[in-house]
Amino acid sequence: MEDKKVSLKIDGKVYECDAGMTILEACAKAAIDIPTLCYLKDINQEAACSICLVEVKGAKTLLRSCVTSIKEGMEIFTNTERVRNARRLNLELLLAGHPKDCLVCDRNQSCELRKLAFDMGIREVRFPKTTKTELPLDATSVSLSRDPNKCILCGRCVSVCSAIQSVKAIDFSGRGKSSKVTTFFDSGLANSVCVNCGQCLLVCPTGAIIEKNAIEEVWHALSDPKKFVVVEVAPAVRAAIGEEFGMPAGSLVTAKLAQGLRKLGFAKVFDTQFSADLTIMEEGYELIQRIKNKGILPMITSCSPGWIKFAEHFFPGILGNISSCKSPQQMFGAVAKTYYAEKYNIDPRNIIVVSIMPCTAKKFEASRPEMQSAFDYWKNKMALKEDEAFRDVDYVLTTREASRLIKEAGINFINLPGEDFDEPLGISTGAAVIFGATGGVMEAAVRTAYEVLTGRQLEKLDFMNLRGLNGIKVADIDIDGLNLKVAVANSLSNARVLLEEIEEGRSPYAFIEIMTCPGGCLGGAGQPIPTNNEIRLKRMEAIYREDKNKPLRKSHENPAVQALYKEFLGQPLGEKSHHLLHTYYKKREGVL
Amino acid sequence: MEHKKLNPELVSLVQQWKGKEGNLIMILHEIQNHHGYVPRELSLELSKMLDVPLARIYEVITFYNFFKLIPPGKHRIALCMGTACYLRGAAVILDEIKNILGIKEGQTTKDGLFYLDVVRCLGCCGLAPVVMIDNKVYGKVKKNEVADILSKYIKEE
């Protein structure tokens, strides 16, 4: 069936297409872009919006090209008066219920609805506003904000939450004109099983789901002369932020980014990659310890905060499998406000840590109540009161928010010559860069574990079978006769497969990496929109290019991390590490 | 609100229907028959027992008008808005009931006495406009009679 060909006519020309294709796919082959709105390949094919209508000879009505399969001898017309009018009418009806506040909308530059209205020549909406009452925002979450008034009920968010993430926090409620997308009893994302991954935001064609913005707070901190404001940048940001300035996907802008951030007025421009190397030290030693002491295996990585909340909701029985290591973002905050503060004699109360992340769940992670180890460290030493408590990481900005800071400041990003990150917390290795891609943490950990366990130098640093966009990747890694069985999953529906194996006691692995978002952090919900597989692959290629070009490519060779252990922490998994760099997880109910 | 739990009958029903297609609606029906509505706590319990996401349960109970999210009042007022009743002024009667009781359709009065439902055709169009309270039918209702009709039920308390 799959390799059978079908002959059909599109706008008068004959084409041979694979049987089983939809009209939409066949038209794409014929270089005709049918406008779509709700359609999202392989994820959302609900035929909800009726924008992709085409005329088919012999059919009584116009057909939705996204869900209609092609047939032998079909005659399709994509650009008739009837088609154009029907598409326009449907779009106009959608616009009638929309606030149309595009000038001040977060998604002004990336809104598919706005673009479609322009491309389809809508210059007037003839219908009165259809929704009678203003629906309340869902602002409960610290990561995401939902505005049902901007929602066009395409269902992409519902599909991605269910099919890609298997979280199912949101669904439709009501029907007819009272339909909306919501959580159980409208109780809000924060009171649901939502893991804050934000993949719903990334696929939303309008501004109905956006991140909780922290731009004003960061400007405020930057203008406060008493504050020592430092910034840390996650690996995946440098492989994507260029897109916000019109650069092609896959542009690597590490040096421009460091310079741009310095121009914004940050006292020090540091790198989350420093603490990614630190994470490998702690996590690598934790793995070695678990294997040697017959601890709980497989051990699972803990960098991705969406996955952590997912485990707390859906897999509370395997929390012991998750590495106790904090994520690089949180390790950075804890180190900046203890080691760095001490070394450079800065009052930790005056240090503000801003992180730039490809992620919306990082906002939630930074707000977790236990993430104030630096305060706990100083509390007794400085006789601090509880009301003086400060967070390890004060503000989390997404890649998109960071680009807006740079634009607001009038910095000509593209033409910046580029500068280095600051020492010492800006020094990193290639092993840290690849944290930004699925499989990267695993590869980085293996590079270090091999050398620590064998005492010999690893010849081949590139573990190609851990790379790429496949949902689950497995490998057998030989460490001097010790066979380390590892697995890597990206997106939570793939993670679920590996987690169910663990629950049922049939997991063959010793070490598992889980990243919440498809492709890993480079496909996170804080990244430029659009993010699709083609763009993910380009960002991934940029990340491995950066790794290849780094003089040091193994975390344990990072001189700044070595100095941190020598001057402050002592050794991996030591007393100080335990307090500052490790954390714990707790079971969460499905609803609060 | 008192804490509601699935009674043994419902638990065995859930067990019986577990894994079968269309089970959610069947079980929700039984819950509503038993409690008069679908209590939130029972949705939570059901979600765990059937392994159905909470958002999905909410989708189902809000999609069908049949399912109620709030406890019904002691007396159900069914006001007919079918064609005949509508033409004979049902909208005026509806407004009057709303005014007197201070609730909208689909709501229950604060004292829990009345629940207001708007329905289509009760099958006695000759009596339009028709209001039915519990099982008693009031025909050819006039606006100034509404207060009297309702007060009977209030006095009973």
Interface residues (C-beta under 8 A of the other chain):
Chain A: S162 K168 A169 I170 D171 F172 S173 G174 R175 T182 T183 F184 F185 S192 V193 G590 V591
Chain B: R40 S43 L44 S47 K48 P53 L54 A55 R56 I57 Y58 E59 T62 F63 L69
